[in-house]
Amino acid sequence: MTDIDAILPQLLSLSHDLGDAGRQWAILGEGNTSARLSESSFLVKASGSQLRTLAADQLVEVSFAPLLEALHSREVWTDDQTRDLLRVCCVHEGVRTPSVETIFHAGLLSLPGVNFVGHTHITSINSLLCSRGGWDLMQQQKRLFPDEVVVCGIAPCCVPYVDPGLPLARTILERVEEFIQRYGAVPKTIYLQNHGFIALGASASEVLSITQMADKSAHILIGAIACGEPMFMSDADVSRIANRPDEHLRQRALGLK
């Protein structure tokens, strides 16, 4: 069995779960998913396809190299150049055009321990990301309850609104690098102002679990705002949960570690 034979059904299942209309995470052509195949290539959702009904021929295998080269360059790219890049990075000819957000998928899948990425436009999360008060609270990089720490990591990574494509990919990478320097770990959750949510995981099931918990966390934060000022956990309490041996055991049992 090749890598693609093993990974393809996992990525399709994840995509269908993220695009389930009942969850209000992504509708129509919203969102995208990806999975690392090897050190040189990965699968990503094609532009315009729907997560809910994603089929194998709507996934495109692309090469890391040209995407990472563009990502790390300081050149200003035009829309035409970006479109050409998305064609050049395709491993096979005559396939669909990969999503314009393929570039940030390349950067995130290059991070240690990240094999799957799920990007959604979750209604509860976007309610916060599209409001001044909600965004201000998100940028505090705090957690509300222990299970949020266990599943979603020690803190969220927040990215201000940037035009989708290469500018957004570069900004995401900058913020992720800042997060790693501050916390000594790769973030599991990335929040894009006025845009959406990204979950990073070692497995498809981890990405799904992170997305589920992030959705619940957003609902709880919205409820806390309605009841008064949210009461975030202290840094010490978050660190305690993140480093408890019994919580590490639970993470392994849930496929989160």
N, C-alpha and C positions, 0 to 999 in steps of 0.2 A: 504494500500500500504506500503510495506517495504522500507527501505532506498535504497536497491539495485534496486528495481523497479523504484524508482524516479531518482536515480543517473546514472544508467547504460546507458539510452538513451542520457543523457547529455554528458557522457564521450565518448561514441561512436561518437556522432556528432562532439565534439571537435577534436577527433582523426582524423576523416575524413577531417575536415577543415585544420588541421595542415599538413596532408599528401597530400593535393591537389597538384598534380604534377605541375600545372600551377604557383603555388606560389614559387616554388623552396625552400621550407622550410625543406622537408625531402623526400627522395626517397628510394625505396627498403625497407630494414629493418631498416632504420635510425630512431632515435628518440624514445621517449616513453611518455606515459601519465599515470596519476594516479588520483584517487579521494578517499577521506576519506569516509568510510561508517559509522564508529562509533569510539569510543575511543579505540577500540581494533583491528580494521581491516580496510583495504583499498583495492581497486581494482587497478591493475597495468597491463600494457601491457605484454603479454608473449614474451619471447625471439624469435627473428626471424620473428615475424609477422609484417605486414606492416600497418602503420597508415592509409593510403589511403583506405584500404579495411578491416580494423579491424572489426571482428565479435565478438559477445558476448562470444563465447567459446574460444576466444583468449585473454580474460582478466582473470586474476587470482586473487582470493581473498587471501590476505596474512595477517598474524598477525603482529602487531607492535612489540610486546614484544621481540622476539628473534632477530629481526633486530636492534632494538634500543640498546639491550644489547651488541651486537657485535660492533655497531657503537661507543658506549661510552667506550668500553674496550680498553686497551692499548696493547693487544696482537697482534703479527704479524700473520696474517692468510695466509695459503697456498691457492692455487687455488682450491684444493680438498675440503678444509674446507669451502670455500666460496660456492662452488657448493652444498655441504651438507646443508649449511645454507639456501640456496634458496629452497631446498626441504622441510626442516623442517618448514619453515615459512608458507607454504601453508595450508590454512584452510581445504581444501578438498583434498582427495587422488585421484590419477590418473589424475590430471590436467597437463596442460603444465607447463614448467619451466618458472618462471618469469624472466624478464630481469635482467642482472647483476647489472643494475643501480637502481634496486628496493631499495637498501640500502639507497641511498641518497633521494629517494622519501619518505621513512619512516621518515627520519630526517626532511625534509621540511614540510611534512604534520602534523608534531607534533608542528609546530610553530603556534602561535595564529593568527587566521583569515585566515589560509591557508587550503582550502578544495580541490583545484584542482591544479595539476602541469602539465605543458607541456614542454617537452624537445625536441628541434629541432636542425637541423644543417643548419641553414639559410645561403644561398649563400652570401648575402650581409654582414651579420655579420661575417661569417667565413673568408671573404676576409680581414677583419680587424684583427680578432683574429689570423690569420695565417701569419701576417706580423709584423715585428719588430716595424715599425712606428705606425701601427694601434693599436697594443697592448699597446704601450707606451701612446698613446692618451686615450685609454679606461681606463687605470689605474689612470688617473687624476680624475676619478669619477666626471665628469662634465656633464652638460646638454646643448643642443644646442638651444632649442626653447620651448616656454611655453607648447604646447600640449604634448611634451615629458615628462615634469614634471607632468602634470595633469594625464596622463595615466600610465606612467612608474615609477613614484615616484621621490623622491628628488635626487637620485644618483644610479648608477649601482654598483653591487657587483661583483668584479673581482677575479677569482680563477686561479692560475697558473696551467700549465699542470701537471696532476697527472694520474697515471695508473687507468683506469676505474675499478670500484668495490669498495671494502672497503676503500682502500687508498684515492680514489677520494671523497667518501662520507664523510670521516672524515675531509678532507681538506675543502670541501664545508661548513660543519657545523662550522669549526673554523672561516672561513671568514665571514659567516653569523653572528656569535656571535660578531665578531669585528665590523661589520656593525651596528648591533643593539646598541652596546655600544656607537658608534660614533654618530649615527643619531637618536636613540631613537625609531626606527621603523623597522619592518621586510622589507627587500628589496623585490621589485616586479620583479626585473630583475637580473639575474646572468649570467655572461659571463665567459665561460671556455676556457682558452687559447688553441689554436690549436684543439678545440673540438666542441663547440657549445653554445647554448643559453638555459636558463631555465626561464620560466615565472611562477610566483606564484600568485594565486588569490583565492578570496572567492567563486567564481563561475566559471563555464566553460566559460561563455561569457567574463568574465574579463581576463582570461588567453588568449583567442583569441584576445581580443582588445590589450592587452599588446604586444603580439607577432606581431600583425600588425604594431603597432606604433614603436616597436623596429626595425623592418625591414625597415620602412620608415626612421628612424633616422640613420641607418647604411648607407643607400643610400645618405642621406644628408651629412653625415660626409665624405663619399668617394668623393662626389662632392666638398665639401669645401676644402678637401686636394688637389684636382685637381686644384682648383682656387687659392690656396694659403694657408696660415696658418688658421686653423679653429678658429672662434671667439666664444668661449664658453660664456654662460651666467655667470654673477657674482653670488657668493654665496648669496648675498643679494637679487638679482632679483629672483633667484630660490626659496628662502625662501618666498618671497612675493607671488609668484604664488602658492606655495604649501599651503599657509595659507589664501588665499583670500576666503571670504564667497561665492562669485559668482562661483568660480571654484569648491568649494565643492558641490554646487548645481548642477553644470554640471557633476561632478563625479557621483553623485547619479542618475541623469537622464540617464547616460551611464552605470549604474550598476557597477561602479568602487568603490563604498564606502558603 
